[in-house]
Amino acid sequence: QVQLVESGGGLVQPGGSLRLSCAASRSIFSIAGMGWYRQAPGKQRELVSVFTFGGSTNYADSVKDRFTISSDNAKNTMYLQMNSLKPEDTAVYYCKYGTSWGQGTQVTVSS
């Protein structure tokens, strides 16, 4: 089972940017299904963005045009570039691949 480790979270002002990273413990044969989720306090975990078959990507409506998912296969790492951050983006962000979840990284958007 692959191990996943997220990093890059932190405190940022509204309108700011952050880039999250998710490092996998081994090469990912197929990136389809690998993605980012988030869970805000008192809310259910929700999908943020995911790679689909053929290298396509899906985004939650709430983050479209602000967030970008990408990967670097040579580094076994997936990224989430988050721009124009809003207070409602505050959550713990998790990466997922298959049945493996990372430990999460906190993102707080506040002035």
N, C-alpha and C positions, 0 to 999 in steps of 0.2 A: 504494500500500500504506500502510495506517495505521501511524503510529509510536505506540508505547505507552511510557509512563514511569511506573514505580512509585515510591512514596515512603511513608514512615511506619513503616518497620521500626526495630528497635532492640533494646535489652536490657530485659527486664522480668522481674519475679519471678513465680514460680508463683502462679496465681490472679489475676494482673493482666490488663490489657486493652491492646490496641493497635488502631488503625484504619489500615488500608492504603488508599492511593489509587492509581488507575491512570488517568492522563490520556491521552486519545487526541488525535492531532494534527488530527483532523477529526471532523465529526459522524458518528455511527454510525446507519446507516439502520435496521438491525434488530439489536437487542441479543442475539438468540438466538445461542447459541454462545459468547458472551463470558463468560470466567470466570477463576478463580484456580486455580493449580497450585502445588505446592511440591516441593522436592527436598532431602531431608536427606542428610548426608554418607554415602556408601557405598550409597545407596538410589536407586531409580528415581524419576523425576518422577511425581507422582500428582495426580489431580484433587482439589481441595478443594471448589469450588462453581462452579456454572455456571448461567447463564440459559438457559432452554429456550423453545421456541415458546409464544406466548401469555402471556409474562411470568412463567411459572413458574420455580422454582428447584430445583436438586438439590444435595445436600450429601453429602460422604463421611460414612459412619457415624461416623467418629472425631471429627467436628467438629459433628455435629448438636446443636442446642440450645445451642451455644456460639458459633458463628460466624454472621454474617448478611451476605449479599451484597446490595448495593443500587446504584443508579445515579442520577446527576443529568444528565439529557439536556442541560439548558441549559449545563452545564459540560463536556460530553463526558467525564465522569469516572465511573468505577466504584469502589466501595468494598468493603472487607471489614472488618467490625467483628468483632474477636476478643476474646471474654471468657473468663474462667476458664481462662486459658492454662496449659498443662502443659509440662514439659520435652520431651515427645515432639512438641510442636508446633514445636520448633526446626528451622528449615530456611530455604532461600532461597525466597521466594514470588515467583511470576511471574504476570503477567496475560497473557491470550491472546485474540486475536480473529482468526478465520479462520486465516491462516498467519502472522500477526504475533505476536511475543513481545516482552515488555518485557525489560529488562536484569536484573530481579530486585532484591529488597530483602531483606536479611538480618533474620530474626527469631530472637532467642535468648532462651529462657526458662530462667532459672537464678537460684538464690539466691546 
